C-alpha cells in the first residue's frame, strides 16, 4: 500500500502540472482562435447542423 501512495503522488503532480500547462497555452491561443473564426466566410458555418432523417 505504501508503494501505491509513493507512485500516486508523482503521478498526480504530473497531471496537475500538465493541466496547468494546457490552461496556460489555451489562454495564449484564445485571441488567435477568435481571429481565425472572424476571418472565415459565413458560408463556412452553413450546413453544420444537418437534420436527422428517419426520426
Backbone bond lengths (Angstrom), bond angles and torsions (degrees), N, CA, C in turn:
res aa  C-N    CA-C-N  psi(-1)  N-CA   C-N-CA  omega(-1)  CA-C   N-CA-C  phi
1 X - - - 1.439 - - 1.528 110.68 -
2 X 1.281 116.91 -35.86 1.470 120.22 179.55 1.523 110.85 -65.81
3 X 1.326 116.62 -37.18 1.464 118.64 179.64 1.535 111.00 -67.28
4 X 1.324 116.52 -31.92 1.460 120.09 176.70 1.527 110.30 -65.61
5 X 1.325 116.39 -41.88 1.465 120.89 178.89 1.521 110.31 -65.34
6 X 1.327 116.49 -39.88 1.458 120.59 -179.31 1.526 110.43 -66.11
7 X 1.317 117.93 -39.50 1.459 120.05 -179.64 1.528 111.84 -79.14
8 X 1.322 118.07 -26.29 1.461 120.95 -179.80 1.527 111.11 -72.43
9 X 1.309 118.00 -34.21 1.467 121.55 -178.66 1.521 112.93 -58.97
10 X 1.333 118.55 -56.52 1.469 119.06 178.70 1.528 113.39 -64.08
11 X 1.325 117.03 -31.09 1.464 119.92 178.27 1.527 110.61 -65.57
12 X 1.318 116.80 -44.86 1.461 121.00 178.23 1.525 110.15 -65.16
13 X 1.315 117.20 -41.56 1.462 120.89 179.01 1.534 110.53 -61.94
14 X 1.317 117.12 -41.44 1.465 120.68 179.01 1.526 110.58 -65.42
15 X 1.329 117.41 -39.30 1.464 120.63 179.06 1.530 111.06 -65.57
16 X 1.320 116.59 -40.54 1.464 120.64 178.36 1.522 110.19 -65.67
17 X 1.309 116.83 -43.52 1.464 121.03 179.34 1.525 110.65 -62.57
18 X 1.329 116.94 -43.76 1.463 120.74 179.51 1.526 110.70 -64.65
19 X 1.317 117.64 -41.58 1.458 121.33 178.11 1.514 111.79 -62.55
20 X 1.311 116.39 -41.56 1.468 121.01 177.85 1.527 110.14 -62.91
21 X 1.311 116.82 -42.92 1.462 121.28 179.57 1.529 110.87 -62.59
22 X 1.327 117.01 -43.04 1.462 121.13 179.83 1.522 110.57 -63.84
23 X 1.334 117.35 -43.50 1.461 120.22 179.31 1.528 111.39 -63.18
24 X 1.320 117.29 -40.38 1.459 120.33 177.82 1.526 110.78 -64.21
25 X 1.312 117.51 -41.13 1.460 121.22 179.72 1.521 110.70 -66.09
26 X 1.322 117.64 -37.61 1.457 121.21 179.86 1.524 111.24 -66.41
27 X 1.319 117.99 -36.56 1.457 121.07 178.73 1.523 110.86 -62.65
28 X 1.327 117.10 -37.63 1.455 120.59 -179.08 1.525 111.67 -76.54
29 X 1.317 117.58 -25.77 1.461 121.09 -177.50 1.523 112.19 -86.07
30 X 1.320 118.43 -19.89 1.460 121.17 -173.56 1.532 113.27 -56.37
31 X 1.331 120.76 -48.64 1.473 118.67 178.78 1.529 112.96 -61.32
32 X 1.325 116.87 -35.52 1.458 120.42 178.97 1.522 110.60 -66.78
33 X 1.329 117.55 -40.17 1.456 121.22 179.35 1.523 110.50 -64.15
34 X 1.325 117.16 -42.64 1.456 120.16 179.25 1.524 110.60 -61.55
35 X 1.316 116.86 -40.08 1.455 120.39 179.78 1.528 110.84 -65.24
36 X 1.318 117.28 -39.32 1.468 120.71 179.19 1.525 109.96 -63.90
37 X 1.330 117.92 -44.93 1.462 120.39 -179.15 1.523 111.16 -66.52
38 X 1.314 117.74 -34.34 1.465 120.29 178.13 1.525 111.43 -68.47
39 X 1.329 116.66 -32.02 1.461 119.71 -176.40 1.533 112.66 -81.32
40 X 1.341 117.65 -16.05 1.466 120.10 178.71 1.523 109.93 -71.97
41 X 1.317 117.09 143.83 1.471 119.32 176.35 1.527 110.12 -68.62
42 X 1.320 116.09 152.06 1.472 120.74 -178.29 1.529 111.21 -61.19
43 X 1.325 117.61 -28.59 1.465 120.07 -179.12 1.529 111.88 -68.64
44 X 1.327 117.72 -15.25 1.463 120.20 179.34 1.520 111.13 -67.28
45 X 1.347 116.89 -23.32 1.458 120.39 -177.85 1.520 112.98 -100.24
46 X 1.315 118.11 -3.37 1.462 119.66 -179.51 1.527 109.66 -76.25
47 X 1.308 116.21 141.95 1.455 121.17 178.45 1.512 114.13 79.89
48 X 1.321 117.22 13.24 1.463 119.53 -179.85 1.522 110.17 -70.54
49 X 1.318 116.77 -42.37 1.457 120.68 179.39 1.524 108.89 -97.48
50 X 1.292 115.75 104.75 1.460 121.07 -179.22 1.514 109.86 -95.56
51 X 1.328 117.69 142.26 1.467 119.02 177.94 1.530 110.33 -67.78
52 X 1.305 115.68 146.43 1.463 121.23 178.02 1.519 108.07 -85.51
53 X 1.325 117.19 120.88 1.452 121.27 -178.40 1.526 109.69 -84.44
54 X 1.318 115.56 144.01 1.450 120.52 176.70 1.502 114.22 89.52
55 X 1.306 117.76 8.45 1.467 119.45 178.44 1.485 110.47 -117.95
